[in-house]
Amino acid sequence: MNIDKRALREVAEKATKGPWTLFSDIDTKTFSIHTPRDKRCENVIKWGGFDCQPNAEANAEFIAAFNPKVALALLDELEHYKSREERVTKLVLDNSTSWDALYKKLEAAEKRIAEQREYYEGVIADGSKRIAELERSETQLINERDAAESALADMYQAATGERPEWSNMFGFADAVDVVEERLATLEANQSQTTPTGIQLITEAIGAHGYIVGCLLQGRPDLALEESRKWVSAFGQAAEIVSAQDADDIKVKGD
């Protein structure tokens, strides 16, 4: 049932305000409705309003109970609940929109987190791989340095006949100085040396300069490779000079 609440409010506002009171005449058994302030008890419905029908009293009681004041109060309450319903509905809709937006933001955040996790996992994997490569390179560099040190020791032994004793007081530079000094001696004696010895000494001197340069530039791998080629040359050159010295001593003795 559709109720025209606006029309009902208009007629209720024009009617006599409540509360209303039921008045009955015992003798005539008729009922009237009036307000408590009406001394004559007829300002709403006069004496002849309700006859003695069986439901006359109930009808009169209902009309008195549902007076304009009550009707207006009910209309106000209906409007209040309607307004409240509208606010709740709006709140639900707003929250629904907000939840949708929040859910989309959450999905976007989860996607970004997944992408970042994938990226950093790749970075970690690459970093681990690079660390392993550096560790291998470091191990290789240490091995090459040790080999270059051994080769330098061989060169030192070829030049002096003794193995070097490495210490804080005697290092690579000192060994190089000794080898250079020995090479200078070999070079000075070239005039007394056979052509083969001169060639070996010359090649040994050239190799020495290259090897020393590699060591000073932090390339023990190249120094190792070159020194392996020329260690025997140093040895042969030293042997030739030693043999020449022995011959000279023998001649002088004779």
C-alpha positions, 0 to 999 in steps of 0.5 A: 500500500502506497501512502501519500505521506506528504498529503497526510502530513498536510491534513494532520498539520491543519487538524486539531492538535492532540492529544484527543480524548474519548467521551461517552454518554451512558444514557445515549451510548454515543461517543464523541472525541475532544481535547482535554482542554475542551470543557464542552467535550465536542471540539473534535467530534460532537455528541452525535458522531458515533452511534451505538453500533458494536464497534463504535467505541473501538472506532472512537478509541482508534480515532482518538488514539491516532490523532494528528499529533501521533500521525505527525510523530509517526511521519517524523519517525518515518522520515528519520529512518528513511534519512538514516537508511539513505545515509547507511546506503550511501555509506555502504556504497562509499565503503564498497567503492573504497574497498574496491579501490583498496583491493585494486591498490592491494593487488597492485602492491602485491604485483610490485612486491612480486616484481621486486622479489623477482628482481632482487632474486636475480640480483642475488643470483648474479651477485652470488655468481659474480662472487664465485667468479671473483673467488675463482679469479682470486684463487687463480691470481694467487696461484699465478702469483705463487708461480711467478714467485717460483719463476722469479726464484728460478731466475734468481737461482739461475743468476746466482746459483742459490734459491732466494730466501723471501722475508721482509728484508728481502723481497721481489724488488731485491731479487730483481736488483740482484738479477739485474746486477748479474745480467749487467755482469753477463753483458759486460763479459759479452766480449769474452763470450762465444756467439751462442753465449752472447745471444743467450745473454742478450735474449735473457736481458730482454726477457728480464725487462719484460718480466719485471714490467709484468710484475710491476704492472700486477700481471703475474700471469704474463710474467709467469708465461715469459719467465718459463720461456727464459729460465733455461736461457738464464741458466745457460747464460750463467753456465757459459759465463762460468765456463768462460771464467774457468777457462780464463782462470786456467789460462792465467794459471798456465 
